[in-house]
Amino acid sequence: MSKNQKIRGGEILARSLKEKGVEDVFTLAGGFCNPALEGFMNCQMKVVNCPHEQIAGHLADGHTRITRKPAVCLVGPEGFANAVPSMMEAVGERSPVIFVTGSSTLKRQGAGGFKEIDDVSIAAPLVKYSVQITDGERISEFVDRAWIAATTGYPGPVHISLPVDIMFSSFDDDAGLNERPFVRSSRPLPKAWPDPDKLKIIMNLLIKSHRPIIIGGHGVWWSSSEHKLRTIGEKLKIPIFNVPYHQKLLGEEVECYMGLADFHQYHPSKQAIHESDLILLIGGRLDNQMNFGNPPFFLKDSKLICVNGSHEELEYNRGADELLLSDPGAFLDMVSKIDKNWNNWYELQRKRRENWVNEWFDHIDRETNKDQKNKTKMHPLQLSLDVQSHLKDDDWLIFDGGNTHFWSEIAVNMAGWKGQKLAGIMHPGNYSLLGVGVSFAISAKAKNPKSNVVLISGDGAFLSGGLSIEAAFQENLPIIVIIDNNGGLDCISQQQERLFANGKHFATDFRDIPFHKMFEGLGGYGEIIEKREDFSPAMKRAIESGKTACLNVKCRGVISPIVAATSDKRDKASIE
């Protein structure tokens, strides 16, 4: 390239991101970002214009979770505040999204510039790396730094702030490329290899154990090691559980997968964890979901081992009896060499899962028969089971909401035991942020255009993020949205009714919203369903329509086991 050719700072940003291999960019176009948008256009990179900056962030997050490759959310300074919730959602799942802010002028920083905001400081607690670029010659360098921070160690979102005067200024087209690294394309990720002496200790503990279990966390997913995890479970006959809220590592139909490590959403996990003499937490954290490694979740006489691919993750796991710094895949390769199996212990967990599934099917059959007899609304668990009956092996299921999410978790375990296969499942992450469902469903459809993608969303969750449905129409990505419509924030109402002295709920009701009509008005397909027998024909029509569709299903509010347990806990003590 010739130094005589000049390009704007925004185009240097775009070129730097393209060199890394970025394929997906999401924005709500603003004037501060125009040079970057021009750069993306010149680089022939697709940019999706979104109806809201939070939606742009969630779409970037959804694409990143599916592809395990960073996507970009580009916003202006005022839009940055709108994107903050999507940063929180991304960091909870360790999703390496690259957030870029076209920020206020650097020249007059601190003097009350147009739309001036300290975006770097605001983002810092929510991302792995937050930086303002103060020299246009260093744009490519800081993109490289941000990429490395996002993808190495434990992955996670990053934030780059590019002031508008640098964004619009002109620089040589090879600015900043005269020092190492001269090539700034993405590189293979460095991975931690286990210390042989420490590995030997842990392997001996595993071999001598009588009742081991594995709890898989997000680190397994981001290291692309879920297939190795399955091999270990099936070969050695070790029961496998998934950390709640995180990316599903194994399909529910997989024999060695038992369910969530959650005593309320899958209560056989309590028996397994309490009876186990060795617990391997791989790629996860001893956070609130794991009761910080303490009783009564993990008992004192159980051996707790944590394996993580980065020292940052191990810092959260100081409560473990043994710690191992190792890429999850490298550790699983070592475990696969063990010549032993735990078949009796394994079969006990499978039998417990079978009994649990049968109990839930008996329960929902009684509830549904009662609903039909009394002409009451459908149970949300029945709705989720009915939805899955229409899905095939290459279809995706997304769920979003409070009770809607929790009942769907139970339903996918039940259906999976009966052989239901799905290409993928997505849902809110560690922060349980409502409103991500439509964006995640659009991401799943964008990356799997030949598959049916179905979202089961609570009405409250849809109201939180439903405006993002316009992106499905705009991008011609037809998804099917099933609204579990119980007329309010039912998860919160039920907690209030158990907590408030008068047994009532307050400030949680919605009016009767015709969600299906909204879809029809946008050019999609919609129906309202008030009886269970009408759901299956409507679902078939929605699929056959080939349009973005909404089935507005009137369900009754039923408290889920985890909400009941949580409300009891909060009534008796403080939160946490």
N, C-alpha and C positions, 0 to 999 in steps of 0.2 A: 504493500500500500504506500502511496505517496503522501508525504507530510504536507503537500500543497493542498490536498483535499481537506475541506473542513466539514465537520458534522456537529450537530448539537449534542449536548450532554445526554439528553434523553435517548438519542440513538445509540450512544456508547452503552448505556444501560441495557437497551434492547439487544444489542449485539452480544454483550457479555452473557446475558441470560440464554440467548440462543446457543452460544458456544458451549454452555453447560448441558445443553440438551433439553431445555424447557420446551414443552409442547402445549401447555395449557395456561392461558392467561385470562383473568376475570377482572372486571372493572365496572364502576359506574363513571363513565367518561366525564372528566372535569378539565377546566382550562389549565390548571397547574400541571396536568399530566399530558398535555397534547404533544410535546416533543417526544415523550416515550411512546405514545401511541403511533406517532409518525414513524418512529424507529421500528416498532413491531410490524407496521404495515410494510415498510421497506424490506424487512427481514422475512416477509411472507409468513408471519406467525399469526395463528388464529387468536383473536381476542373476542371474548363473549361479554357483551354489554348487559349488565344486570340491573334490575329495578331498585336495588338497594345495596349499599356497601357490605352490610352484614351477610347478605346472600352471596355476594362475590367471594367473601371469605369462606363461607361454608362450602361453596362449590369448589373452590381451590382445595379445601380440606378433603372433601369427598373424593375428588380426582386423585389426590395424593395418597389417601388411604388405600384406594383400589390398586393403583399402579406402583405404589411404593417409590414414587419419583416426584420430586418437588414441583408443585404448581405455584403460580404467582397470583397474588391479589394486589392490584394497583388501585390506590385511592388518593384523593386530594386531602388537604389538611382538615377540612370540616368533615369529610367522609371518614377520616381516620377514627373518629370517636364512634361512628357507627360500626366500624369493623372490629372494635375491641372485643365484643362477645365471641366472635369467631376465633380470635387469638386464644381466648380461654378454652374454647372447645378443642382447638388443635393441640394445645399443650397438654391437655388431659389425656390425649391419645398418643402423644409423642409424634405428631404428624408434622413432617418437615416442610411446612408451607412457607413461602417467601412473601412477606408483606412488604410492599413498597409504598411510601408516602411521598407524593409531590408536595413539599412543605414550603412554608413562607420564606421570603428572601433571606439569604445569609448576610448580605451586606448590612442590613438594618436590624439584625437579630437583637432582641431584647428591647426594641424601641416601639413595640406595638405595631408590627407589620401586619399587612392584610392577611387575615386568617391565621395569625401566628399562634402556634400551640407547641408545647414541649412534648412532641410525640415520642421522642426517644426515651424520656423518663417515664412516660405513661406506659409505654410498651415493655419496658425493661423487666418488670416482675412477671410478665406473661409469656416471655419468649426466652430462648437460649442466648440470643445475641441481638442487641439493638444499637444502631450506630447512625450518626449523621455524617454524610460525606461533605467535607469542606473544601475539597480540591478536585476539580473536574478531571485532572490528570490521574486521579486515583479511583475513578469509578469502577473500572474493571477489577482492580485490586480488592475493593471492598465487596464486590459481588462474589469474588473468589473466597474471601474470608467468611462471608455469610453462608455460602454454599457448604463449606467445610464444617462450619458450626452446626448447620441444620442436619447434616447427613451422617456425621461421625459420632463415635461414642454412643450416648443415647440420643436418638434423633429428636427433633423438635422444631417448632416454628422460629423464624428469625424476622427481624425488621430492619429495613434500610430507609433512611430519610434522605431524600435528595432535594435540596432547596431549589426554588423555582428559578433563581438567577443562574444557577449552575445547569439546571435542566435546559434552559433556553440558550445558554452561551455556546459559542462555537469553539471546537478544539480540533487538533489534527486527528485524522481518522485512526492513527495508531497510538493515540495518547495512552501513556502508561504501560505500553507493551515492550519497553526497552530494558526491562529487568525481569529476573526470574519470578515466577515460572513463565517462560515465553509462550507456552501452550497452556491454555486455561480451560480446556475441556474437562468434563467430569472424569474422575479416575476411579479405579476399583477402591472400595472402601477398606481402610485398615481395620483389621479385626484382632481382638485380643486372643492369644493362645494360652491355654491353662498352664499354670506352673506345675511341672510334673510331680513335685513332692506333695503339693496341696491336692492335686487331682488324685494321687494314690490314696491319700487319707479318705477322701470322699467316696471313691470307688469301693474301698474296703468296707466302709460303713453301709453302702448300698448292698453289696454282696451279702453281708452278714445280717441284713434286715430281714424280717419276716412279713411285714405288712407295709410296703412302701407305696406312696402315691406321688403323682406329679401334678403340680398346679402350674399351668402355663400362663404367662403374661404377655404384654405387648412386645417385649423384646424378642420373643420367638417369631412373631409376625414380621417385624422390621428387619430381622436377619434372614428372612425367607427360609425358615427352618421348620415350618409346620409339617411338611412331608416327613422329615426326619423324626419329628415328635410322634407322628402316627406309627411309623415303623417301629420305634421303641416300644410303644404301647402294645402293638399287636405281637411283636416278637417275644418280648420279655413278660408279657401279660401283667403290665403295670397299669392300674386305673389312672385316667387322666381327667383333670377338671380344668375349667377355664376361669380366670379372674373375672368377676362381674364387671360389666360395662365396657370391657376392652374388646378389641377385634376378635371375632370368633376364629379360633385356630383350627378346629376340626368340625366337620359337619356332624349334626346330631345323629346321623345314620351310621357314623363310624363306630365300630364295635367297642374300641377301647375308650371312647369318650363317654363320660358319665353325665356331665352337666356342669352347672356353675358351682364354684366353691362358695356357696351362699346357703346358709342354714334355712332360710325362709323360702327362697324361690326353688331350691332343690334340697329338701331336708335330708335325704340320704347322705349328702356330703358331710353332714355333722357326724354321722356314725363313722364314716370312712376316716375323716380327719382325727376324730377322737380315739379311734382304735389303731390308727397307724403308728408304727414305731419309727418311721422315717418319712419326712415330707420334703420333697424337692420342689422349691419355688424357682422356676426358670424364667428369667426375663420379666419378673414382676417386682413389686415393691411392697414392703411391709407398711402399708399406709392404713387409712381408716377402714378400708374394705377387708383388710387382713387383721384388723384390730391391733395393728402395729406389732404383730408377732406375739401378742400376749394371750393368756387365758382370759375368758373361757373359749376363745376361738382355737388357738393352739395350746394344747395342754403342756404342762411343765416337763413331763417325762417323755415327750416326743422329741426326736432329734429333728431340728429344723435347719435345712441347708438352702442357702440362696446362691444362685448362679446368675451373674449379670455380665453383660458385655462391656460395661464401662464403670469406672470408679465412682462416677457421680451417682449411679444407681445403687452401688454398694453402700454409699453413705446413708441411704435411707434404710438399709437392712442391717444396721448394727446389732439388732436384737437377735439375729440368727446365731445358731450354735456354730455353724461353719459357713464361711464365705469363700466364693471362688470367682475370680475375675476371668471370664472366658466368654467368647462369642457363643451364644446358645447352640449354634450349629456345630461348632468344634467340640463342645461338651457332649452333645448327643451322639456325635460320631464315636467318641470314646465309650459311651455307655452301650452303644450297639454291639460292642465286642464282648460283652458279658455273656457267658455261657450258662445261663440260669433262667428260670421263669418262676413266677409267683401265681400259678394257675388257680389254686384253690381260693386265695385271697381275691383274685381278679373275678372269678365266677361269683363269689359272694356279692361283690359290688354290682355285677350285672343282674343278679337275682333281685337285689334291692331296687335297682332301677326299674326292672320289670314290674315289681310289686307297686312301686310308686306310680308308674304310668297307669297301671290297671286301676288303682284307686282313684286317680284323677278322671279316667274315662268313666268309671262308675259314677263318680260325683257329677260330672257334667251331663251324663245321660239323665240322671235324676233331675237336675236343675232344668234341663231343656224340656223334659217331659212336663215338668211343673209349669214352665213358662207357656208351653202350648196349651195346656189344660186351662190355665188361668188367663190366657190371652195377654200375658205380660211381655215386655220387651226382651230381646235376646241378651244372653249372657256374653260379656266380652271375650271370655275364653272360647266359647262356641264360635264366635265370629272369626277369631284367629284360626281355629281349626278348619272352618269352612273355607276360608281364603286359601289355605295351603292345599286343600283338596283339588284346587284348580291349577296348581303350579307344577311345572315339570322340572327335570333335573338341571336344566340350564337357565332357569328363572331365578330372579333375585327378590328377596323379601326385605323390606325396610320397615322399622317401626319407630314411633316417636310419641312421647307422652309420658304420663305418670303411670297410672294403673294400666293403660293401654300397652305400654312397654312391658310391664311386669307380667301381665297375663300372656302376652305374646311369647315371652321367654319360656314360660311353662308350656305353652302350646307347641313350640318348635321342638322341645325335648320329647313331648308325647308323640308328635307326628314322626320325629326322627327315629324313635324306637320302632315304629311300625314300618320304617323303610323310606320315609319321605326324604328325598334328596333336593338340595337347593344349590345353585351356583354360588351364592353368597348371601350374607346377612349383614345389614348395617343398622346402627342405632346410635343414640346419643352416647357420648363418652363419659369420662370420669366425673364431670361436673353436672351430668344429667340436664344439659341445657335444652329446653324445649324449642321447637321450631326448626330443627336441622333436617327433619325427615324429607321434605320436598327436595331440598338441595341435594341430599345424598342420593335420593332416587334418580334425580336428573343425572348425577355423576355416574351412577351404575348403568343407566340407559346409554349415556354417551360412550362408555367404554364397552358396552355389550348391546349393540343396537338390534341384534336379532332375538334377544331375550325379552320375555315379559318382565317388567319391573313393577312390583306392587308395594305400595306404602300403606301400612295401617297406622293411622294417626288419630290421636285424641282430638276432640274439637278445640280444646285449649291450645294444644301444640300447633294445630293448623293455623289458628289465629295468630300465633306468635311468629310464624314464618311462611304463611301461605301465599304471600304476595310473590314469592319466588316461583310460583307455578307459571307465571308469565314467561320465564326462561324456557320452560318445556315447550310452550307454543312457539316462541320465537325461534328456537333452535330445532324445531321439528323433532322433538324427542318425546314421543307419547308414553306417558306413564299412567298407571291406574292408582288413584288415591281412594282408599277406603276410610271414611270418617267414622270412628267409634264415637257417636254423638250421644252424650248423656246430659247435655244441656248445661255444662259448667266445668269448673276445675274440680272434678270429682275426687281426685286424689287428695286435694287440700280440704274439700268439704268433709270428707270422712274423718280426716285427722281432727278437724275442728269439732265434729260431733262427738268424738271420743274425749276431747280435751276440755271443751267449754262446759261450764257448770250447768247451763240450760239445755245441753244436748243438741243445740242447733248449729247450723253453719251460717257464715256471714261473708258477704262481698265476694262470692265465688260463682254466682249463677250467670248464665248467658241467656239471651233471648233465643227463640227458635230460629236459627239461622239456616237459610236454604243454600247450603254449600253447593249442591248439585246445580243450582241455577247459575251460580257464579261461573262454573265451568262451561255451561251452555252459552253464557253470554260472551265468553272468550273464544268460542268456536269449538268447544270440546263436547264431550258426551256426559250426561248426568242422569241419575235416577235417585229417588228416595226409596228406602226399604224400611218397612215397619214390621214385617213378619219374616221369620226365618225361612219359611218355604219360598219366599220371593227372592232370596239372596242368590241362590245358585243360577237361576235363569238370567238375572240381572248381571251377574259376573260374566257369564258367557257373552252376553250382548256387549258389555264394556270391552272385553278382549277383542271381539270380532269387529268392533267399530273402528279399530286402528287409530283412535283419537286419544288425546289426553282426557281421561275420564274420572268422574267422581261418583262413587256410590255412597250416599249419605244414609248411614245405617243407624236407626234409632235403637240404642242399647240401654239396658238398665245399668245403673252404677253399682258395681260390686267391689268391695274392698279387697285388694290383693293381699296375700300373706305377708309380703314385705312391708306394705304400708301399715297393716295392722300391727306388726311387730315394732316398726319405727315409732308409731304414735304411742304405743305402750311404753317404750323406752324413754321417749321424750317427756311423757307425763310423769314418770317415776324419777327421772334425773335430768341433768342438763343434756343438751345435744352433744353427741359424742360421749 
